[in-house]
């Protein structure tokens, strides 16, 4: 899994649940560690980004259903502008 594949999956509507998306994002970080090694600067940056992602993800999980729908509409609208 990589960022381009993740983007393609989002754009094509592959993810039916937030958990599917979350698991693929975590797989990106796992792959980063595996392919760059534990002492790599790239791995250190990936670890920092993973920490930030998990922190922000926990906020997303606290959104109400109506808020999640609104966020989805906003993101869809932004994707159409690209």
N, CA, C and O atoms as a printed pandas DataFrame, in Angstrom:
     atom_number atom_name residue_name chain_id  residue_number  x_coord  y_coord  z_coord
0              1         N          UNK        A               1    0.853   -1.183    0.000
1              2        CA          UNK        A               1    0.000    0.000    0.000
2              3         C          UNK        A               1    0.890    1.234    0.000
3              4         O          UNK        A               1    1.909    1.284    0.688
4              5         N          UNK        A               2    0.487    2.224   -0.783
5              6        CA          UNK        A               2    1.208    3.490   -0.857
6              7         C          UNK        A               2    0.187    4.620   -0.984
7              8         O          UNK        A               2   -1.008    4.373   -1.145
8              9         N          UNK        A               3    0.665    5.849   -0.911
9             10        CA          UNK        A               3   -0.248    6.997   -0.921
10            11         C          UNK        A               3   -1.027    7.116   -2.230
11            12         O          UNK        A               3   -2.201    7.488   -2.221
12            13         N          UNK        A               4   -0.386    6.805   -3.351
13            14        CA          UNK        A               4   -1.089    6.898   -4.638
14            15         C          UNK        A               4   -2.230    5.888   -4.710
15            16         O          UNK        A               4   -3.321    6.215   -5.178
16            17         N          UNK        A               5   -1.984    4.671   -4.250
17            18        CA          UNK        A               5   -3.033    3.649   -4.243
18            19         C          UNK        A               5   -4.153    4.051   -3.303
19            20         O          UNK        A               5   -5.328    3.867   -3.618
20            21         N          UNK        A               6   -3.792    4.601   -2.144
21            22        CA          UNK        A               6   -4.798    5.069   -1.188
22            23         C          UNK        A               6   -5.679    6.139   -1.835
23            24         O          UNK        A               6   -6.904    6.095   -1.722
24            25         N          UNK        A               7   -5.047    7.096   -2.512
25            26        CA          UNK        A               7   -5.810    8.154   -3.187
26            27         C          UNK        A               7   -6.730    7.567   -4.259
27            28         O          UNK        A               7   -7.893    7.956   -4.367
28            29         N          UNK        A               8   -6.208    6.636   -5.043
29            30        CA          UNK        A               8   -7.035    6.007   -6.075
30            31         C          UNK        A               8   -8.224    5.273   -5.455
31            32         O          UNK        A               8   -9.337    5.327   -5.978
32            33         N          UNK        A               9   -7.983    4.595   -4.347
33            34        CA          UNK        A               9   -9.063    3.877   -3.664
34            35         C          UNK        A               9  -10.128    4.839   -3.138
35            36         O          UNK        A               9  -11.323    4.552   -3.212
36            37         N          UNK        A              10   -9.693    5.971   -2.610
37            38        CA          UNK        A              10  -10.653    6.979   -2.128
38            39         C          UNK        A              10  -11.458    7.526   -3.294
39            40         O          UNK        A              10  -12.684    7.613   -3.230
40            41         N          UNK        A              11  -10.757    7.895   -4.359
41            42        CA          UNK        A              11  -11.431    8.494   -5.521
42            43         C          UNK        A              11  -12.394    7.534   -6.207
43            44         O          UNK        A              11  -13.399    7.960   -6.775
44            45         N          UNK        A              12  -12.092    6.249   -6.157
45            46        CA          UNK        A              12  -12.958    5.268   -6.820
46            47         C          UNK        A              12  -14.066    4.748   -5.906
47            48         O          UNK        A              12  -14.896    3.944   -6.329
48            49         N          UNK        A              13  -14.079    5.207   -4.648
49            50        CA          UNK        A              13  -15.124    4.787   -3.720
50            51         C          UNK        A              13  -14.939    3.376   -3.181
51            52         O          UNK        A              13  -15.906    2.740   -2.759
52            53         N          UNK        A              14  -13.708    2.884   -3.192
53            54        CA          UNK        A              14  -13.441    1.523   -2.736
54            55         C          UNK        A              14  -13.773    1.326   -1.261
55            56         O          UNK        A              14  -14.257    0.268   -0.859
56            57         N          UNK        A              15  -13.510    2.345   -0.468
57            58        CA          UNK        A              15  -13.694    2.199    0.980
58            59         C          UNK        A              15  -15.162    2.350    1.353
59            60         O          UNK        A              15  -15.782    3.380    1.092
60            61         N          UNK        A              16  -15.699    1.314    1.963
61            62        CA          UNK        A              16  -17.095    1.337    2.404
62            63         C          UNK        A              16  -17.202    1.725    3.874
63            64         O          UNK        A              16  -18.262    2.145    4.337
64            65         N          UNK        A              17  -16.090    1.582    4.609
65            66        CA          UNK        A              17  -16.091    1.951    6.025
66            67         C          UNK        A              17  -14.836    2.755    6.336
67            68         O          UNK        A              17  -13.842    2.688    5.614
68            69         N          UNK        A              18  -14.900    3.498    7.399
69            70        CA          UNK        A              18  -13.737    4.243    7.849
70            71         C          UNK        A              18  -12.627    3.288    8.285
71            72         O          UNK        A              18  -11.444    3.599    8.145
72            73         N          UNK        A              19  -13.007    2.137    8.809
73            74        CA          UNK        A              19  -12.015    1.167    9.259
74            75         C          UNK        A              19  -11.186    0.635    8.097
75            76         O          UNK        A              19   -9.987    0.407    8.258
76            77         N          UNK        A              20  -11.789    0.434    6.938
77            78        CA          UNK        A              20  -11.037   -0.023    5.766
78            79         C          UNK        A              20   -9.972    1.005    5.387
79            80         O          UNK        A              20   -8.829    0.649    5.101
80            81         N          UNK        A              21  -10.351    2.259    5.387
81            82        CA          UNK        A              21   -9.412    3.335    5.094
82            83         C          UNK        A              21   -8.298    3.370    6.137
83            84         O          UNK        A              21   -7.118    3.457    5.797
84            85         N          UNK        A              22   -8.681    3.301    7.397
85            86        CA          UNK        A              22   -7.722    3.356    8.502
86            87         C          UNK        A              22   -6.680    2.235    8.384
87            88         O          UNK        A              22   -5.485    2.472    8.557
88            89         N          UNK        A              23   -7.137    1.031    8.093
89            90        CA          UNK        A              23   -6.211   -0.106    7.980
90            91         C          UNK        A              23   -5.222    0.098    6.835
91            92         O          UNK        A              23   -4.052   -0.259    6.971
92            93         N          UNK        A              24   -5.658    0.655    5.727
93            94        CA          UNK        A              24   -4.739    0.896    4.619
94            95         C          UNK        A              24   -3.728    1.989    4.959
95            96         O          UNK        A              24   -2.563    1.893    4.571
96            97         N          UNK        A              25   -4.153    3.013    5.669
97            98        CA          UNK        A              25   -3.209    4.054    6.085
98            99         C          UNK        A              25   -2.144    3.449    7.003
99           100         O          UNK        A              25   -0.955    3.725    6.845
100          101         N          UNK        A              26   -2.570    2.629    7.958
101          102        CA          UNK        A              26   -1.588    1.994    8.851
102          103         C          UNK        A              26   -0.652    1.073    8.071
103          104         O          UNK        A              26    0.521    0.946    8.423
104          105         N          UNK        A              27   -1.151    0.437    7.029
105          106        CA          UNK        A              27   -0.309   -0.419    6.202
106          107         C          UNK        A              27    0.777    0.402    5.498
107          108         O          UNK        A              27    1.894   -0.081    5.314
108          109         N          UNK        A              28    0.459    1.614    5.112
109          110        CA          UNK        A              28    1.457    2.502    4.506
110          111         C          UNK        A              28    2.607    2.729    5.486
111          112         O          UNK        A              28    3.774    2.653    5.102
112          113         N          UNK        A              29    2.285    3.005    6.741
113          114        CA          UNK        A              29    3.332    3.239    7.742
114          115         C          UNK        A              29    4.141    1.971    8.007
115          116         O          UNK        A              29    5.359    2.030    8.178
116          117         N          UNK        A              30    3.469    0.839    8.040
117          118        CA          UNK        A              30    4.160   -0.436    8.228
118          119         C          UNK        A              30    5.126   -0.684    7.066
119          120         O          UNK        A              30    6.272   -1.081    7.278
120          121         N          UNK        A              31    4.660   -0.448    5.848
121          122        CA          UNK        A              31    5.518   -0.613    4.678
122          123         C          UNK        A              31    6.707    0.340    4.715
123          124         O          UNK        A              31    7.815   -0.026    4.323
124          125         N          UNK        A              32    6.480    1.540    5.178
125          126        CA          UNK        A              32    7.550    2.528    5.285
126          127         C          UNK        A              32    8.667    1.993    6.182
127          128         O          UNK        A              32    9.846    2.062    5.832
128          129         N          UNK        A              33    8.279    1.458    7.342
129          130        CA          UNK        A              33    9.287    0.911    8.262
130          131         C          UNK        A              33    9.991   -0.295    7.652
131          132         O          UNK        A              33   11.208   -0.436    7.767
132          133         N          UNK        A              34    9.226   -1.157    7.009
133          134        CA          UNK        A              34    9.789   -2.387    6.448
134          135         C          UNK        A              34   10.783   -2.096    5.320
135          136         O          UNK        A              34   11.850   -2.705    5.265
136          137         N          UNK        A              35   10.441   -1.178    4.432
137          138        CA          UNK        A              35   11.261   -0.954    3.252
138          139         C          UNK        A              35   12.381    0.065    3.453
139          140         O          UNK        A              35   13.312    0.119    2.649
140          141         N          UNK        A              36   12.306    0.873    4.513
141          142        CA          UNK        A              36   13.333    1.886    4.739
142          143         C          UNK        A              36   14.221    1.598    5.944
143          144         O          UNK        A              36   15.247    2.254    6.126
144          145         N          UNK        A              37   13.844    0.638    6.756
145          146        CA          UNK        A              37   14.661    0.268    7.913
146          147         C          UNK        A              37   14.425    1.169    9.109
147          148         O          UNK        A              37   13.975    2.306    8.964
148          149         N          UNK        A              38   14.731    0.659   10.289
149          150        CA          UNK        A              38   14.408    1.369   11.528
150          151         C          UNK        A              38   15.219    2.643   11.760
151          152         O          UNK        A              38   14.776    3.510   12.513
152          153         N          UNK        A              39   16.374    2.783   11.146
153          154        CA          UNK        A              39   17.231    3.944   11.394
154          155         C          UNK        A              39   17.137    5.014   10.309
155          156         O          UNK        A              39   17.846    6.019   10.363
156          157         N          UNK        A              40   16.279    4.806    9.342
157          158        CA          UNK        A              40   16.140    5.727    8.225
158          159         C          UNK        A              40   15.425    7.013    8.642
159          160         O          UNK        A              40   14.524    7.001    9.481
160          161         N          UNK        A              41   15.854    8.124    8.032
161          162        CA          UNK        A              41   15.155    9.398    8.252
162          163         C          UNK        A              41   13.733    9.327    7.714
163          164         O          UNK        A              41   12.826    9.957    8.258
164          165         N          UNK        A              42   13.543    8.572    6.663
165          166        CA          UNK        A              42   12.208    8.405    6.087
166          167         C          UNK        A              42   11.304    7.687    7.088
167          168         O          UNK        A              42   10.142    8.058    7.256
168          169         N          UNK        A              43   11.836    6.662    7.748
169          170        CA          UNK        A              43   11.060    5.945    8.757
170          171         C          UNK        A              43   10.732    6.871    9.926
171          172         O          UNK        A              43    9.616    6.833   10.444
172          173         N          UNK        A              44   11.674    7.691   10.343
173          174        CA          UNK        A              44   11.421    8.632   11.443
174          175         C          UNK        A              44   10.308    9.608   11.060
175          176         O          UNK        A              44    9.438    9.913   11.876
176          177         N          UNK        A              45   10.337   10.095    9.821
177          178        CA          UNK        A              45    9.274   10.999    9.357
178          179         C          UNK        A              45    7.937   10.258    9.287
179          180         O          UNK        A              45    6.900   10.808    9.660
180          181         N          UNK        A              46    7.964    9.012    8.811
181          182        CA          UNK        A              46    6.746    8.205    8.758
182          183         C          UNK        A              46    6.170    7.954   10.141
183          184         O          UNK        A              46    4.955    8.005   10.333
184          185         N          UNK        A              47    7.044    7.683   11.102
185          186        CA          UNK        A              47    6.582    7.461   12.476
186          187         C          UNK        A              47    5.927    8.717   13.053
187          188         O          UNK        A              47    4.908    8.638   13.739
188          189         N          UNK        A              48    6.524    9.870   12.766
189          190        CA          UNK        A              48    5.946   11.135   13.242
190          191         C          UNK        A              48    4.588   11.380   12.585
191          192         O          UNK        A              48    3.639   11.806   13.243
192          193         N          UNK        A              49    4.506   11.108   11.291
193          194        CA          UNK        A              49    3.236   11.294   10.582
194          195         C          UNK        A              49    2.183   10.311   11.085
195          196         O          UNK        A              49    1.010   10.663   11.210
196          197         N          UNK        A              50    2.602    9.081   11.374
197          198        CA          UNK        A              50    1.665    8.090   11.916
198          199         C          UNK        A              50    1.105    8.548   13.266
199          200         O          UNK        A              50   -0.089    8.405   13.530
200          201         N          UNK        A              51    1.964    9.091   14.102
201          202        CA          UNK        A              51    1.513    9.588   15.406
202          203         C          UNK        A              51    0.478   10.702   15.225
203          204         O          UNK        A              51   -0.554   10.716   15.895
204          205         N          UNK        A              52    0.765   11.628   14.317
205          206        CA          UNK        A              52   -0.168   12.726   14.040
206          207         C          UNK        A              52   -1.477   12.188   13.464
207          208         O          UNK        A              52   -2.557   12.620   13.866
208          209         N          UNK        A              53   -1.383   11.245   12.521
209          210        CA          UNK        A              53   -2.581   10.663   11.927
210          211         C          UNK        A              53   -3.470   10.025   12.989
211          212         O          UNK        A              53   -4.680   10.250   13.006
212          213         N          UNK        A              54   -2.874    9.230   13.876
213          214        CA          UNK        A              54   -3.666    8.555   14.906
214          215         C          UNK        A              54   -4.313    9.560   15.846
215          216         O          UNK        A              54   -5.444    9.357   16.289
216          217         N          UNK        A              55   -3.611   10.635   16.152
217          218        CA          UNK        A              55   -4.168   11.682   17.008
218          219         C          UNK        A              55   -5.374   12.348   16.346
219          220         O          UNK        A              55   -6.406   12.550   16.985
220          221         N          UNK        A              56   -5.238   12.685   15.076
221          222        CA          UNK        A              56   -6.338   13.327   14.348
222          223         C          UNK        A              56   -7.469   12.343   14.065
223          224         O          UNK        A              56   -8.640   12.725   14.066
224          225         N          UNK        A              57   -7.129   11.087   13.824
225          226        CA          UNK        A              57   -8.136   10.068   13.553
226          227         C          UNK        A              57   -9.067    9.909   14.753
227          228         O          UNK        A              57  -10.276    9.741   14.588
228          229         N          UNK        A              58   -8.510    9.961   15.946
229          230        CA          UNK        A              58   -9.348    9.806   17.136
230          231         C          UNK        A              58  -10.379   10.932   17.215
231          232         O          UNK        A              58  -11.478   10.733   17.733
232          233         N          UNK        A              59  -10.031   12.101   16.710
233          234        CA          UNK        A              59  -10.987   13.217   16.674
234          235         C          UNK        A              59  -12.102   12.927   15.669
235          236         O          UNK        A              59  -13.269   13.226   15.921
236          237         N          UNK        A              60  -11.733   12.345   14.535
237          238        CA          UNK        A              60  -12.723   12.030   13.498
238          239         C          UNK        A              60  -13.730   11.009   14.001
239          240         O          UNK        A              60  -14.905   11.057   13.637
240          241         N          UNK        A              61  -13.275   10.093   14.831
241          242        CA          UNK        A              61  -14.177    9.068   15.355
242          243         C          UNK        A              61  -15.228    9.636   16.303
243          244         O          UNK        A              61  -16.263    9.010   16.530
244          245         N          UNK        A              62  -14.968   10.810   16.853
245          246        CA          UNK        A              62  -15.916   11.428   17.787
246          247         C          UNK        A              62  -16.977   12.275   17.080
247          248         O          UNK        A              62  -17.875   12.814   17.728
248          249         N          UNK        A              63  -16.876   12.393   15.757
249          250        CA          UNK        A              63  -17.877   13.162   15.014
250          251         C          UNK        A              63  -19.218   12.438   15.036
251          252         O          UNK        A              63  -19.280   11.209   15.020
252          253         N          UNK        A              64  -20.268   13.212   15.072
253          254        CA          UNK        A              64  -21.599   12.625   14.972
254          255         C          UNK        A              64  -21.843   12.160   13.539
255          256         O          UNK        A              64  -21.085   12.506   12.633
256          257         N          UNK        A              65  -22.886   11.387   13.339
257          258        CA          UNK        A              65  -23.222   10.915   11.985
258          259         C          UNK        A              65  -23.465   12.085   11.044
259          260         O          UNK        A              65  -23.015   12.067    9.898
260          261         N          UNK        A              66  -24.169   13.094   11.518
261          262        CA          UNK        A              66  -24.460   14.264   10.685
262          263         C          UNK        A              66  -23.170   15.002   10.324
263          264         O          UNK        A              66  -23.020   15.479    9.199
264          265         N          UNK        A              67  -22.243   15.095   11.273
265          266        CA          UNK        A              67  -20.968   15.762   10.996
266          267         C          UNK        A              67  -20.143   14.965    9.988
267          268         O          UNK        A              67  -19.497   15.549    9.119
268          269         N          UNK        A              68  -20.161   13.635   10.097
269          270        CA          UNK        A              68  -19.433   12.792    9.145
270          271         C          UNK        A              68  -20.001   12.951    7.736
271          272         O          UNK        A              68  -19.248   12.988    6.764
272          273         N          UNK        A              69  -21.313   13.043    7.626
273          274        CA          UNK        A              69  -21.951   13.243    6.321
274          275         C          UNK        A              69  -21.523   14.581    5.737
275          276         O          UNK        A              69  -21.223   14.675    4.547
276          277         N          UNK        A              70  -21.493   15.613    6.571
277          278        CA          UNK        A              70  -21.095   16.940    6.108
278          279         C          UNK        A              70  -19.636   16.942    5.652
279          280         O          UNK        A              70  -19.319   17.517    4.611
280          281         N          UNK        A              71  -18.752   16.311    6.411
281          282        CA          UNK        A              71  -17.344   16.222    6.026
282          283         C          UNK        A              71  -17.211   15.489    4.699
283          284         O          UNK        A              71  -16.439   15.898    3.832
284          285         N          UNK        A              72  -17.959   14.411    4.543
285          286        CA          UNK        A              72  -17.915   13.645    3.300
286          287         C          UNK        A              72  -18.359   14.504    2.116
287          288         O          UNK        A              72  -17.756   14.441    1.044
288          289         N          UNK        A              73  -19.402   15.302    2.302
289          290        CA          UNK        A              73  -19.877   16.174    1.231
290          291         C          UNK        A              73  -18.829   17.222    0.871
291          292         O          UNK        A              73  -18.609   17.516   -0.304
292          293         N          UNK        A              74  -18.191   17.776    1.884
293          294        CA          UNK        A              74  -17.151   18.784    1.647
294          295         C          UNK        A              74  -15.982   18.165    0.893
295          296         O          UNK        A              74  -15.493   18.740   -0.079
296          297         N          UNK        A              75  -15.535   17.001    1.337
297          298        CA          UNK        A              75  -14.419   16.333    0.668
298          299         C          UNK        A              75  -14.769   15.964   -0.766
299          300         O          UNK        A              75  -13.942   16.107   -1.666
300          301         N          UNK        A              76  -15.981   15.493   -0.980
301          302        CA          UNK        A              76  -16.414   15.156   -2.336
302          303         C          UNK        A              76  -16.408   16.388   -3.228
303          304         O          UNK        A              76  -15.987   16.327   -4.383
304          305         N          UNK        A              77  -16.873   17.494   -2.692
305          306        CA          UNK        A              77  -16.894   18.740   -3.445
306          307         C          UNK        A              77  -15.469   19.201   -3.788
307          308         O          UNK        A              77  -15.213   19.659   -4.902
308          309         N          UNK        A              78  -14.556   19.079   -2.835
309          310        CA          UNK        A              78  -13.168   19.460   -3.082
310          311         C          UNK        A              78  -12.522   18.558   -4.132
311          312         O          UNK        A              78  -11.737   19.025   -4.957
312          313         N          UNK        A              79  -12.847   17.281   -4.101
313          314        CA          UNK        A              79  -12.278   16.343   -5.064
314          315         C          UNK        A              79  -12.762   16.653   -6.475
315          316         O          UNK        A              79  -12.025   16.454   -7.441
316          317         N          UNK        A              80  -13.996   17.139   -6.600
317          318        CA          UNK        A              80  -14.538   17.466   -7.918
318          319         C          UNK        A              80  -13.887   18.709   -8.496
319          320         O          UNK        A              80  -13.841   18.885   -9.714
320          321         N          UNK        A              81  -13.377   19.582   -7.611
321          322        CA          UNK        A              81  -12.733   20.820   -8.070
322          323         C          UNK        A              81  -11.363   20.556   -8.670
323          324         O          UNK        A              81  -10.869   21.361   -9.460
324          325         N          UNK        A              82  -10.732   19.425   -8.304
325          326        CA          UNK        A              82   -9.408   19.091   -8.842
326          327         C          UNK        A              82   -9.550   18.780  -10.267
327          328         O          UNK        A              82   -8.563   18.469  -10.933
